[in-house]
Amino acid sequence: MTNALHINASARGKSSDSRSIATTFLDALAVQDPSLTVDTLDLFEERLPDFGTAAAGAKLAVFTGQEQTLEQGRAWDQAREVFDRFAAADLYVLSIPIWNSGIPYILKQWIDLVTQPGWAFEFDPAKGYSGLLAGKRAVTVYTSGVHSPGVPLEFGADFATPFVEDWLRFVGIDSVAEIRYAPTVLTPDPSVDLAVAQERARELAAGF
């Protein structure tokens, strides 16, 4: 049985290409794995807790071995609820539109909530950081309007992909497959390129 968490970072609802491609992958995966369960987290639809002063203080207390205040404890518990939903899955499918060369701010907020010491990673003064989510898999779906790999800098840059790849590695997820639909604007026939990405999603699911 596979428990998948679809993390949708697009604000375009049902019009989202990255969400559509991710859904195609999950639908195809469900055909070959009827026991598949999918939990969809729409980051722009669900209210994430803030990770502000109290939460930052709670994190520092964990690092330094100090006791959290009541306010810090409440903030830490709220973050833990978000992490537990994350940790419950063994497959992550991330729909990521590239905004201003990076990831949408709401995805960064979610990452900052779940990436906590003792939960997603641990630290050893001699060996450094190590991820605690080993054995899990991820599929990343990237879309962008103008930028695509290999284009001149005048057509934009992509800091989203290396950031997400590094974060997944940091928390211990090293089995990562990528689907990309880019560009979505500067293409003679967007429907053709979208269909190629959808087929890539089906082929990827067949190999899981």
Wavefront OBJ file of the C-alpha trace (Angstrom):
o trace
v 0.000 0.000 0.000
v 1.297 3.430 -0.975
v 0.284 6.559 0.908
v 0.809 9.604 -1.316
v 0.746 13.254 -0.303
v 0.081 15.606 -3.210
v 1.465 18.999 -2.258
v -0.095 21.519 -4.632
v 1.697 24.875 -4.617
v -0.283 26.382 -7.491
v -2.787 29.178 -6.915
v -4.631 28.505 -10.197
v -7.061 25.888 -8.951
v -8.364 23.520 -11.621
v -6.651 25.652 -14.296
v -3.222 24.699 -12.981
v -1.022 22.775 -15.418
v 1.306 21.507 -12.690
v -1.664 20.211 -10.723
v -3.146 18.579 -13.836
v 0.113 16.754 -14.609
v 0.466 15.588 -11.010
v -3.120 14.318 -11.063
v -2.426 12.408 -14.275
v 0.518 10.706 -12.587
v -1.509 9.799 -9.499
v -4.476 8.542 -11.537
v -2.161 6.330 -13.594
v -0.462 5.067 -10.449
v -3.835 4.189 -8.930
v -4.626 1.942 -11.901
v -1.664 -0.296 -11.155
v -1.877 0.111 -7.376
v -5.558 0.015 -6.311
v -4.498 0.304 -2.661
v -3.008 3.764 -3.300
v -4.287 6.501 -0.998
v -3.879 10.166 -1.905
v -3.989 13.075 0.511
v -4.105 16.367 -1.395
v -2.715 19.423 0.378
v -3.703 22.590 -1.502
v -1.373 25.109 0.086
v -3.356 28.126 -1.108
v -6.635 26.659 0.149
v -5.618 25.424 3.609
v -4.489 27.793 6.334
v -0.926 27.094 7.394
v 0.178 28.250 10.834
v 2.660 31.107 10.911
v 6.265 30.330 11.715
v 7.049 33.545 13.546
v 8.727 34.676 16.734
v 7.190 32.036 19.020
v 7.909 29.170 16.626
v 11.454 30.350 15.999
v 11.978 30.515 19.765
v 10.604 26.999 20.117
v 13.027 25.726 17.481
v 15.965 27.412 19.224
v 14.881 25.863 22.520
v 15.047 22.428 20.887
v 18.519 23.117 19.519
v 19.828 24.383 22.866
v 18.012 21.918 25.119
v 15.978 24.593 26.862
v 12.353 24.402 27.961
v 9.788 26.008 25.690
v 7.400 28.667 26.970
v 3.658 28.025 26.741
v 3.407 30.252 23.663
v 6.364 28.523 22.060
v 4.893 25.118 22.888
v 1.613 26.002 21.172
v 3.451 27.194 18.064
v 5.573 24.035 18.063
v 2.486 21.829 18.371
v 0.883 23.584 15.390
v 3.977 22.978 13.295
v 4.036 19.370 14.460
v 0.515 18.800 13.124
v 1.672 19.919 9.690
v 4.754 17.701 9.922
v 2.781 14.633 11.018
v 0.635 14.908 7.881
v 3.849 15.120 5.875
v 5.520 12.187 7.634
v 2.466 9.927 7.248
v 3.099 9.596 3.498
v 5.727 7.512 1.765
v 5.346 9.168 -1.647
v 5.332 12.925 -2.242
v 4.066 14.534 -5.433
v 4.827 18.250 -5.602
v 3.117 20.600 -8.080
v 5.497 23.561 -8.382
v 4.922 26.525 -10.687
v 8.111 28.595 -10.889
v 7.454 32.145 -9.686
v 10.048 34.879 -10.237
v 12.762 32.235 -10.716
v 11.856 30.535 -7.431
v 9.148 28.593 -5.631
v 5.821 30.121 -4.522
v 6.083 31.706 -1.079
v 3.437 29.382 0.354
v 5.562 26.326 -0.471
v 8.540 27.903 1.297
v 6.321 28.494 4.357
v 5.266 24.834 4.361
v 8.873 23.670 3.989
v 9.932 25.887 6.890
v 7.164 24.383 9.035
v 8.036 20.727 8.439
v 11.830 20.972 8.335
v 12.548 20.854 12.043
v 15.297 19.256 14.171
v 14.395 15.829 15.447
v 11.551 15.562 12.957
v 12.924 15.923 9.426
v 16.642 16.047 10.225
v 19.225 15.670 12.951
v 22.620 17.279 13.503
v 25.890 15.819 14.686
v 28.761 18.236 15.473
v 31.229 15.842 13.832
v 29.185 14.571 10.877
v 26.844 17.484 10.185
v 23.199 17.194 9.113
v 21.416 13.984 8.173
v 17.838 13.510 6.976
v 15.326 11.405 8.887
v 12.914 10.621 6.030
v 14.969 7.973 4.265
v 13.086 5.345 2.266
v 10.458 7.757 0.934
v 10.067 8.811 -2.706
v 9.158 12.052 -4.458
v 7.905 13.208 -7.850
v 8.357 16.885 -8.678
v 6.282 18.624 -11.347
v 7.664 21.985 -12.521
v 5.990 24.474 -14.844
v 7.090 27.918 -15.988
v 5.742 30.394 -18.466
v 8.899 31.538 -20.264
v 11.953 29.863 -18.757
v 13.057 26.406 -19.810
v 16.353 24.595 -19.252
v 19.162 25.854 -21.466
v 17.670 29.214 -22.478
v 19.680 32.476 -22.154
v 19.421 34.372 -18.870
v 17.256 36.991 -20.603
v 14.479 34.391 -20.590
v 14.666 33.879 -16.836
v 16.420 31.625 -14.359
v 15.444 28.613 -12.290
v 16.369 28.635 -8.621
v 13.314 26.536 -7.767
v 14.632 23.194 -8.988
v 17.988 23.224 -7.155
v 16.292 24.480 -3.998
v 13.690 21.705 -3.969
v 16.258 19.061 -4.911
v 18.559 20.163 -2.089
v 15.701 20.267 0.432
v 14.582 16.745 -0.473
v 18.160 15.522 -0.091
v 18.485 17.393 3.218
v 15.509 15.574 4.763
v 16.713 12.207 3.459
v 14.653 11.708 0.273
v 17.015 10.667 -2.504
v 14.585 8.841 -4.810
v 13.257 11.757 -6.880
v 11.707 11.777 -10.373
v 10.998 14.973 -12.296
v 8.339 16.037 -14.801
v 8.636 19.419 -16.485
v 6.321 21.450 -18.700
v 8.226 24.538 -19.753
v 7.782 26.916 -21.324
v 4.015 27.104 -21.166
v 3.812 30.428 -23.049
v 6.641 30.589 -25.605
v 5.710 27.455 -27.495
v 4.005 27.126 -30.904
v 1.310 24.807 -29.553
v 1.035 24.607 -25.749
v -1.460 21.737 -25.955
v 1.118 19.530 -27.689
v 3.801 20.172 -25.059
v 1.286 19.669 -22.262
v 0.280 16.344 -23.783
v 3.962 15.307 -23.809
v 4.246 16.129 -20.106
v 1.052 14.201 -19.373
v 2.435 11.176 -21.226
v 5.684 11.464 -19.266
v 3.561 11.335 -16.096
v 1.818 8.141 -17.249
v 5.105 6.496 -18.227
v 6.633 7.402 -14.894
v 3.687 5.908 -13.028
v 4.005 2.703 -15.028
v 7.586 2.343 -13.840
v 6.826 2.793 -10.148
l 1 2 3 4 5 6 7 8 9 10 11 12 13 14 15 16 17 18 19 20 21 22 23 24 25 26 27 28 29 30 31 32 33 34 35 36 37 38 39 40 41 42 43 44 45 46 47 48 49 50 51 52 53 54 55 56 57 58 59 60 61 62 63 64 65 66 67 68 69 70 71 72 73 74 75 76 77 78 79 80 81 82 83 84 85 86 87 88 89 90 91 92 93 94 95 96 97 98 99 100 101 102 103 104 105 106 107 108 109 110 111 112 113 114 115 116 117 118 119 120 121 122 123 124 125 126 127 128 129 130 131 132 133 134 135 136 137 138 139 140 141 142 143 144 145 146 147 148 149 150 151 152 153 154 155 156 157 158 159 160 161 162 163 164 165 166 167 168 169 170 171 172 173 174 175 176 177 178 179 180 181 182 183 184 185 186 187 188 189 190 191 192 193 194 195 196 197 198 199 200 201 202 203 204 205 206 207 208
